[in-house]
């Protein structure tokens, strides 16, 4: 996805200590890359300020304002980042704005490495927010999906084990089997 869409994208990456996204740390389209949780509030504030400016221009009547703006792609790989964002009220409020109020301002937030377990009531606030829209891509067999509740009829329909590179797209209570493409 990143390789084909890199023309008009600026990357913001919150990586974990395994550094799975390290290939993009010094990429020309990377605006911010960090594994340090303390650096995250400033980055989220920067993204929110950019989106707020776009929003204000559109409210001012320029409906074509987004045409020449790049997509802002935030990749959250780190579980510590999710916990840190959730623990800081100001940062969490900014993240809520990014995911709700400014969602149509050419921003895409990708949460990766989320554990396939039910989100507990006392879990991080950011994870609880992700529970509501119920849009996920999961690389697990249908009957192994625990992140959200699926009806038994849906899991039975897709009972066959998935092959390497297959995934499921969950949108609300609909399940669609996907084939992924490796560019390597």
VENRAWO-V195522 format. One record per backbone hydrogen bond with DSSP energy under -1.0 kcal/mol. NH is the residue of the N-H (numbers start at 1). CO is the residue of the C=O. If there is no record, write none. Layout:
# VENRAWO-V195522
{{NH	CO} {NH	CO}}
This chain:
# VENRAWO-V195522
{{5	1} {10	71} {11	29} {12	73} {13	32} {14	75} {15	34} {19	16} {22	19} {24	21} {25	22} {30	27} {31	11} {32	11} {34	13} {39	36} {40	37} {43	39} {44	40} {45	41} {46	42} {47	43} {48	44} {49	45} {50	46} {51	47} {52	48} {53	49} {54	50} {55	51} {56	52} {57	53} {58	54} {59	55} {60	56} {61	58} {62	57} {63	61} {65	62} {67	64} {69	66} {71	8} {72	106} {73	10} {74	108} {75	12} {76	110} {77	14} {78	14} {82	78} {83	79} {84	80} {85	81} {86	82} {87	83} {88	84} {92	88} {93	89} {94	90} {95	91} {96	92} {97	93} {98	94} {99	95} {100	96} {102	97} {103	100} {105	102} {108	72} {110	74} {112	76} {117	115} {123	120} {128	124} {129	125} {130	126} {136	170} {138	168} {144	141} {145	142} {155	151} {156	152} {157	153} {158	154} {159	156} {166	163} {167	178} {168	138} {169	176} {170	136} {171	174} {172	134} {174	171} {176	169} {178	167} {180	165}}
